[in-house]
């Protein structure tokens, strides 16, 4: 089973989600730790490959997203968690994408420091 590490405020952000969203995200992250691709995880556009994935949890009229990377063989890094508030379709807002890029770079540094594979 892979380790699970939280980058930035992602753990605190998920803890603020409704229980239904937290449960769905928790199941999906557990599956990812076991080396599986959860049914409700999809590659995040703009990251060039399927190593950055998002889990979407819809609760009533709200949408909650959690983004993680499977780029490393021994650990899953949860990069970001947020409530989607954009009124412009399903696209991830630029401010969220910028933060994701920053946290992906952070995860790469953290992984090197821990001597990861």
Buried (B, 14 or more C-beta within 10 A) or exposed (E): EBEBBBBBBBEEBBEEBBEEBBEBBEBBBBBBBEEEBBEBBEBBEEBEEEBBBBBBBEBEEEBBBBBBBBBBEEBBBBBBBBBBEEEEEEEBEEEBBEBBBBBBEBBBEBBEEEEBE
